[in-house]
Amino acid sequence: MNIDPLIWIIVGGILMSAIALIGALAVFIKPKTLDRILLLVVSVAAGTLLGGAFFHMIPEGARSMGVHAAGAWVVAGFTVFLGLEQFLHWHQSHRSEDEAVAPVTYLILIGDAIHNFIGGLAISGTFLVNPQAGIIAWIAAVAHEIPQEIGDYGILVHGGFSQRKALFWNYITALTFPLGGIIAYIASREIELGPLILFGAGNFLYIAASDLVPEIKSHKSLANAFGHYALFIAGVAITLILALAFHD
C-alpha cells in the first residue's frame, strides 16, 4: 500500500497531539490503580523506544553516512536531551521555598514543546525515508507519550492550573509535534534526513535509559520486577519482529 508520506505525517501528527488529552483520564482512576497501569505502560514503552531506536531509526539513518558520523549524531541527540533535562532540574532546585510551583509548570510545558517538536522532526524524517520504520518509531513514541502526558497533566494541576487549563496547555505543547513533522517534510528536499533520524534515535535512547528504565527497576517485589522486565522484553521483541518482517 503506497501512501504519500505527507499523509502519514499529518495523520500521525494529529493522532500524537490527541494523546495529550488522555491526561484527563487520570481524574477518573484511583491513584493506586493508575500507578500500576502506568508502570505497565512504561515497561512496554522502555522496550519499544530502545528497539525502535536500534532496529529501525539507527539502521535507516546510518545508511547514508559512515559509522562514526552516525554514532556522533546519536550521541548528539542523547546529549542534547540530557542537557535540557539537567537545566529543568537545576531551575527547579534553585527555586526558593516560598516561591509558587507555577514557574516549574511553565518550564515543563516549554520542555515538552521542544521535545515534541524534535520528535516530530525525527519521526517524520523516518517516515520519509522508510514508512514502515516511521510507523514503528511512531508507535514507540506513543507508548512513551501516554504515561508522560498523564504525568504532565498531574504536575500542571498540582502546580496551580485548573483542570481545563492544564488540559488546554498540554494539548497546545503537543501541537509542536505535527509542526515539526510538516517542517521536516518541507525541508526534506533541501537537507539530508539521516542526521535528523539519528538525532531522534539518541532522544529515544536517552528517554528509555534515563527516565523509563529507572522507573521499572526500582521495585522490591520480585513478582512486579519480573512482570515489568517481561513487558520490557516484549516491547523490544515487538520492534525486532517488525524490523525483520519489514526488512527490505
SULJO-V616035 format. One record per run of one state. SS is the DSSP state (A for helix, B for strand, O for the rest). FROM is the first residue (numbers start at 1). TO is the last residue. If there is no record, write none. Layout:
BEGIN
ss->[SS SS]
from->[FROM FROM]
to->[TO TO]
END
This chain:
BEGIN
ss->[O A O A O A O A O A O A O A O A O]
from->[1 5 29 31 63 67 94 102 130 131 159 163 188 194 217 222 246]
to->[4 28 30 62 66 93 101 129 130 158 162 187 193 216 221 245 248]
END
